[in-house]
Amino acid sequence: MEKVFRALADPSRRMLLDRLFSKGGQTLGALAADMPMSRQAVTKHLAILEAANLVSVHWQGREKLHYLNPVPIGDIVRRWVGKFEDARVESLTGFKAGIEASAACAISGSRGPL
């Protein structure tokens, strides 16, 4: 995960991933078009993304096509976000139950646990 976090830390690499998310199978030339950096810089960023397994490469004839690999990002979500999400869902479930109990008491005319 260390390589993935380091790769995602750079805004230029995140921009490349966004481009691959919107349209996979792009060549270096297509990815470098309209980027605020040289083609060589894009190549270096792609190498870092490939090393982190965030980009996969497939050759089609003489063209090297780049694709987003979302699996490492999914691993991060499950590892780092998922455990916090479970606590949030439990908290919201408890909050909902409390609101529903208060509403039921209000409808029946009795005083609730507020």
N, CA and C of each residue as an Amber inpcrd file, in Angstrom:
protein
   342
   0.8140000  -1.2060000   0.0000000   0.0000000   0.0000000   0.0000000
   0.8510000   1.2610000   0.0000000   2.0800000   1.1310000   0.4610000
   2.9740000   2.2960000   0.5190000   3.1390000   2.9280000  -0.8650000
   3.3740000   2.0900000  -1.8840000   3.5530000   2.6090000  -3.2470000
   2.2870000   3.2790000  -3.7520000   1.1490000   2.7430000  -3.3810000
  -0.1340000   3.3130000  -3.8240000  -0.3300000   4.6830000  -3.1950000
  -0.0920000   4.7990000  -1.8920000  -0.2410000   6.0940000  -1.2380000
   0.7240000   7.1260000  -1.8220000   1.9530000   6.7090000  -2.0690000
   2.9260000   7.6480000  -2.6560000   2.5070000   8.0670000  -4.0590000
   1.9930000   7.1270000  -4.8270000   1.5540000   7.4480000  -6.1860000
   0.3630000   8.4030000  -6.1660000  -0.5460000   8.1910000  -5.2350000
  -1.7450000   9.0340000  -5.1530000  -1.4720000  10.4050000  -4.5400000
  -0.3130000  10.5710000  -3.9230000   0.0070000  11.8350000  -3.2610000
   0.2330000  12.9810000  -4.2430000   0.5480000  12.6720000  -5.4780000
   0.8730000  13.7070000  -6.4610000  -0.3670000  14.0850000  -7.2670000
  -0.6920000  15.3860000  -7.3590000  -1.8820000  15.8070000  -8.1120000
  -1.8040000  15.5000000  -9.6090000  -0.6150000  15.5100000 -10.1770000
  -0.4810000  15.1970000 -11.6070000  -0.8130000  13.7300000 -11.8690000
  -0.3950000  12.8690000 -10.9720000  -0.7170000  11.4470000 -11.1370000
  -2.2100000  11.2070000 -10.9310000  -2.8100000  11.9250000  -9.9910000
  -4.2590000  11.7920000  -9.8120000  -5.0010000  12.2780000 -11.0510000
  -4.4750000  13.3100000 -11.6980000  -5.0850000  13.8020000 -12.9310000
  -5.0060000  12.7350000 -14.0280000  -3.8770000  12.0630000 -14.1230000
  -3.7440000  10.9860000 -15.1010000  -4.7270000   9.8540000 -14.8000000
  -4.8820000   9.5110000 -13.5350000  -5.8460000   8.4740000 -13.1710000
  -7.2730000   8.9000000 -13.5050000  -7.5850000  10.1710000 -13.2810000
  -8.9140000  10.6780000 -13.6470000  -9.1520000  10.5500000 -15.1480000
  -8.1290000  10.8540000 -15.9320000  -8.2570000  10.7210000 -17.3900000
  -8.4660000   9.2660000 -17.7930000  -7.7610000   8.3600000 -17.1410000
  -7.9300000   6.9390000 -17.4520000  -9.2640000   6.4080000 -16.9480000
  -9.7850000   6.9960000 -15.8870000 -11.1060000   6.6080000 -15.3960000
 -12.1780000   6.9910000 -16.4170000 -12.0450000   8.2030000 -16.9740000
 -13.0590000   8.6610000 -17.9320000 -12.9570000   7.9540000 -19.2750000
 -11.7350000   7.5430000 -19.6380000 -11.5580000   6.8300000 -20.9080000
 -10.3170000   5.9660000 -20.8030000 -10.5030000   4.6740000 -20.7270000
  -9.3850000   3.7510000 -20.6400000  -8.7930000   3.4630000 -22.0120000
  -7.6460000   2.8580000 -22.0080000  -7.0060000   2.4730000 -23.2590000
  -6.3890000   3.6310000 -24.0150000  -5.7770000   4.5550000 -23.2860000
  -5.1700000   5.7130000 -23.9340000  -3.6640000   5.5100000 -24.1160000
  -3.1610000   6.0650000 -25.1980000  -1.7250000   6.0360000 -25.4580000
  -1.0480000   7.1600000 -24.6750000   0.2610000   7.1220000 -24.6300000
   1.0170000   8.1800000 -23.9730000   0.7060000   9.5310000 -24.6110000
   0.6450000   9.5600000 -25.9240000   0.3590000  10.8150000 -26.6230000
  -0.9870000  11.3960000 -26.2320000  -2.0070000  10.5380000 -26.1330000
  -3.3360000  11.0080000 -25.7470000  -3.3480000  11.4990000 -24.3090000
  -2.6480000  10.7930000 -23.4390000  -2.5960000  11.2080000 -22.0350000
  -1.8020000  12.4920000 -21.8460000  -0.7650000  12.6770000 -22.6380000
   0.0870000  13.8620000 -22.4970000  -0.5540000  15.1130000 -23.0980000
  -1.5310000  14.9180000 -23.9930000  -2.1870000  16.0690000 -24.6300000
  -2.8870000  16.9100000 -23.5630000  -2.6960000  18.2040000 -23.6470000
  -3.3190000  19.1800000 -22.7420000  -2.8690000  19.0600000 -21.2860000
  -1.8130000  18.3090000 -21.0300000  -1.2810000  18.2390000 -19.6700000
  -0.3020000  19.3940000 -19.4720000  -0.2560000  19.9570000 -18.2770000
   0.6560000  21.0780000 -18.0190000   2.0830000  20.6180000 -17.7290000
   2.5520000  19.6010000 -18.4820000   3.9050000  19.0820000 -18.3060000
   4.3510000  18.4490000 -19.6120000   5.6160000  18.1290000 -19.6830000
   6.1610000  17.5310000 -20.8950000   5.7330000  16.0660000 -21.0160000
   5.8980000  15.5570000 -22.2000000   5.6000000  14.1400000 -22.4580000
   6.5030000  13.2400000 -21.6080000   7.7540000  13.6480000 -21.4210000
   8.6930000  12.8790000 -20.6080000   8.2400000  12.8310000 -19.1450000
   7.7030000  13.9410000 -18.6460000   7.2050000  13.9670000 -17.2660000
   6.0010000  13.0360000 -17.1210000   5.1250000  13.0290000 -18.1290000
   3.9760000  12.1240000 -18.1060000   4.4640000  10.6800000 -18.0830000
   5.5070000  10.3800000 -18.8580000   6.0770000   9.0280000 -18.8820000
   6.5670000   8.6240000 -17.4930000   7.2420000   9.5330000 -16.8080000
   7.7450000   9.2280000 -15.4630000   6.5900000   8.9990000 -14.4800000
   5.5550000   9.8350000 -14.5760000   4.3980000   9.6510000 -13.6960000
   3.7000000   8.3190000 -13.9800000   3.5770000   7.9590000 -15.2510000
   2.9530000   6.6800000 -15.6000000   3.7730000   5.4990000 -15.0690000
   5.0810000   5.6240000 -15.0930000   5.9370000   4.5500000 -14.5560000
   5.6940000   4.3550000 -13.0590000   5.5140000   5.4430000 -12.3360000
   5.2250000   5.3520000 -10.8990000   3.8550000   4.7150000 -10.6720000
   2.8720000   5.1090000 -11.4930000   1.5290000   4.5320000 -11.3820000
   1.5370000   3.0440000 -11.7250000   2.3340000   2.6640000 -12.7180000
   2.4500000   1.2430000 -13.0790000   3.1180000   0.4530000 -11.9420000
   4.1610000   1.0230000 -11.3380000   4.8570000   0.3450000 -10.2420000
   3.9400000   0.1490000  -9.0350000   2.9870000   1.0580000  -8.8550000
   2.0190000   0.9480000  -7.7610000   0.8210000   0.0870000  -8.1570000
   0.8400000  -0.4470000  -9.3690000  -0.2330000  -1.2960000  -9.8930000
  -1.5490000  -0.5380000 -10.0660000  -1.4730000   0.7840000 -10.2030000
  -2.6640000   1.5880000 -10.4380000  -2.9850000   1.7180000 -11.9190000
  -2.0090000   1.4420000 -12.7520000  -2.1830000   1.4870000 -14.2030000
  -1.6700000   0.1790000 -14.7770000  -2.4780000  -0.4100000 -15.6380000
  -2.0240000  -1.5990000 -16.3590000  -1.8130000  -1.2190000 -17.8200000
  -0.9140000  -1.9350000 -18.4540000  -0.5290000  -1.6270000 -19.8320000
  -0.8160000  -2.8380000 -20.7020000  -1.3700000  -2.5700000 -21.8650000
  -1.6290000  -3.6130000 -22.8520000  -1.1350000  -3.1170000 -24.1990000
  -0.4230000  -3.9760000 -24.8740000   0.0930000  -3.6250000 -26.1930000
  -0.9230000  -4.0350000 -27.2520000  -1.1870000  -3.1020000 -28.1660000
  -2.0510000  -3.3790000 -29.3080000  -1.2370000  -2.9980000 -30.5500000
  -0.6100000  -4.0080000 -31.1200000   0.3200000  -3.7200000 -32.2110000
   1.5090000  -2.9640000 -31.6650000   1.7430000  -1.7790000 -32.2210000
   2.8550000  -0.9480000 -31.7570000   2.4300000   0.0760000 -30.7120000
   1.1430000   0.1010000 -30.3950000   0.6420000   1.0760000 -29.4210000
   0.6060000   0.4850000 -28.0150000   1.0590000   1.2750000 -27.0810000
   1.0070000   0.8970000 -25.6660000  -0.2030000   1.6080000 -25.0570000
  -1.2020000   0.8290000 -24.6680000  -2.4290000   1.3940000 -24.1250000
  -2.4210000   1.2940000 -22.6040000  -2.8490000   2.3560000 -21.9530000
  -2.8600000   2.4370000 -20.4910000  -4.2950000   2.3560000 -19.9880000
  -4.4820000   1.5760000 -18.9300000  -5.7980000   1.3920000 -18.3170000
  -5.6920000   1.5920000 -16.8120000  -6.7300000   2.1400000 -16.2270000
  -6.8050000   2.2770000 -14.7840000  -7.0620000   0.9090000 -14.1620000
  -6.3270000   0.5960000 -13.1100000  -6.5660000  -0.6090000 -12.3260000
  -7.1190000  -0.1520000 -10.9740000  -8.4250000  -0.2730000 -10.7460000
  -9.0220000   0.2390000  -9.5030000  -8.8260000  -0.6590000  -8.2780000
  -8.2730000  -1.8380000  -8.4500000  -8.1570000  -2.7890000  -7.3420000
  -7.3580000  -2.2220000  -6.1580000  -6.1710000  -1.6210000  -6.3660000
  -5.4390000  -1.0870000  -5.2080000  -6.2040000   0.0110000  -4.4660000
  -6.9700000   0.8000000  -5.1850000  -7.7700000   1.8460000  -4.5330000
  -8.8790000   1.1940000  -3.7160000  -9.4890000   0.1380000  -4.2560000
 -10.5030000  -0.6060000  -3.5080000  -9.9300000  -1.2120000  -2.2370000
  -8.6960000  -1.6920000  -2.3160000  -8.0350000  -2.2400000  -1.1280000
  -7.8570000  -1.1720000  -0.0510000  -7.4970000   0.0280000  -0.4760000
  -7.3360000   1.1400000   0.4670000  -8.6740000   1.4790000   1.1100000
  -9.7140000   1.5220000   0.2970000 -11.0400000   1.8420000   0.8280000
 -11.4510000   0.8060000   1.8730000 -11.2890000  -0.4670000   1.5480000
 -11.6620000  -1.5150000   2.5030000 -10.8120000  -1.4440000   3.7690000
  -9.5280000  -1.1850000   3.6130000  -8.6140000  -1.2000000   4.7640000
  -8.7440000   0.0440000   5.6310000  -8.8130000   1.2310000   4.9980000
  -8.7360000   2.4660000   5.7540000 -10.0580000   3.1820000   5.9150000
 -10.9510000   3.0540000   4.9720000 -12.2210000   3.7590000   5.0580000
 -13.3070000   2.8580000   5.6210000 -13.2870000   1.5900000   5.2560000
 -14.3250000   0.6560000   5.6560000 -14.5200000   0.5520000   7.1500000
 -13.4380000   0.4910000   7.8930000 -13.5870000   0.3430000   9.3490000
 -14.2200000   1.5770000   9.9800000 -13.9840000   2.7580000   9.4090000
 -14.6060000   3.9650000   9.9280000 -16.0580000   4.0560000   9.4780000
 -16.3250000   3.5440000   8.3050000 -17.6840000   3.5410000   7.7720000
 -18.5980000   2.6720000   8.6360000 -18.1000000   1.5210000   9.0940000
 -18.8980000   0.6380000   9.9450000 -19.3330000   1.3620000  11.2170000
 -18.4300000   2.0870000  11.8390000 -18.7570000   2.8210000  13.0610000
 -19.7890000   3.9100000  12.7730000 -19.6690000   4.5690000  11.6370000
 -20.6130000   5.6330000  11.2750000 -22.0030000   5.0600000  11.0430000
 -22.0810000   3.9200000  10.3610000 -23.3730000   3.2870000  10.0920000
 -24.0250000   2.8500000  11.4060000 -23.2410000   2.2780000  12.3230000
 -23.7840000   1.8860000  13.6220000 -24.3120000   3.0970000  14.3860000
 -23.5800000   4.1960000  14.3410000 -24.0030000   5.4170000  15.0110000
 -25.2960000   5.9480000  14.4120000 -25.3960000   5.9620000  13.0940000
 -26.6110000   6.4290000  12.4350000 -27.7990000   5.5190000  12.7270000
 -27.5500000   4.2280000  12.8100000 -28.6180000   3.2870000  13.1360000
 -29.1540000   3.5610000  14.5450000 -28.2770000   3.7880000  15.4950000
 -28.6870000   4.1310000  16.8560000 -29.4430000   5.4470000  16.9060000
 -28.9790000   6.4280000  16.1470000 -29.6450000   7.7320000  16.0780000
 -31.0490000   7.5780000  15.5080000 -31.1660000   6.8080000  14.4330000
 -32.4690000   6.5650000  13.8030000 -33.4280000   5.8860000  14.7810000
 -32.9420000   4.8900000  15.5090000 -33.7890000   4.1970000  16.4800000
 -34.2640000   5.1580000  17.5600000 -33.3950000   6.0420000  18.0200000
 -33.7870000   7.0330000  19.0290000 -34.8390000   7.9950000  18.5170000
 -34.6810000   8.4710000  17.2990000 -35.6550000   9.3860000  16.6950000
 -36.9990000   8.6870000  16.5290000 -36.9670000   7.4590000  16.0450000
 -38.2160000   6.7110000  15.8580000 -38.9110000   6.4620000  17.1890000
 -38.1470000   6.1620000  18.2400000 -38.7430000   5.9490000  19.5660000
 -39.3710000   7.2340000  20.0800000 -38.6940000   8.3620000  19.8810000
 -39.2420000   9.6590000  20.3030000 -40.5060000   9.9930000  19.5340000
 -40.4800000   9.7200000  18.2240000 -41.6610000   9.9950000  17.3990000
 -42.8260000   9.1140000  17.8230000 -42.5640000   7.8530000  18.1450000
 -43.6290000   6.9440000  18.5790000 -44.2140000   7.4180000  19.8980000
 -43.3720000   7.8940000  20.7840000 -43.8580000   8.4000000  22.0760000
 -44.6890000   9.6620000  21.8800000 -44.2660000  10.5190000  20.9690000
 -45.0000000  11.7560000  20.6920000 -46.3630000  11.4460000  20.1160000
 -46.4530000  10.4620000  19.2660000 -47.7180000  10.1020000  18.6500000
 -48.6630000   9.4880000  19.6950000 -48.1190000   8.6730000  20.5780000
 -48.9560000   8.0240000  21.5980000 -49.2780000   8.9400000  22.7430000
 -48.6270000  10.0820000  22.8190000 -48.9010000  11.0510000  23.8730000
 -48.1110000  10.8300000  25.1490000 -47.3010000   9.8270000  25.2000000
 -46.5120000   9.5930000  26.4030000 -45.1720000  10.2890000  26.2680000
 -44.5270000  10.4610000  27.3980000 -43.1980000  11.0630000  27.3780000
 -42.1580000  10.0150000  27.0770000 -41.2450000  10.3610000  26.1910000
 -40.2100000   9.4200000  25.7700000 -38.9720000   9.5320000  26.6300000
 -37.9520000   8.8480000  26.2200000 -36.7020000   8.8280000  26.9900000
 -35.8430000  10.0590000  26.8180000 -36.3920000  11.1610000  26.2550000
 -35.6020000  12.3710000  26.0840000 -35.3670000  12.9830000  27.4210000
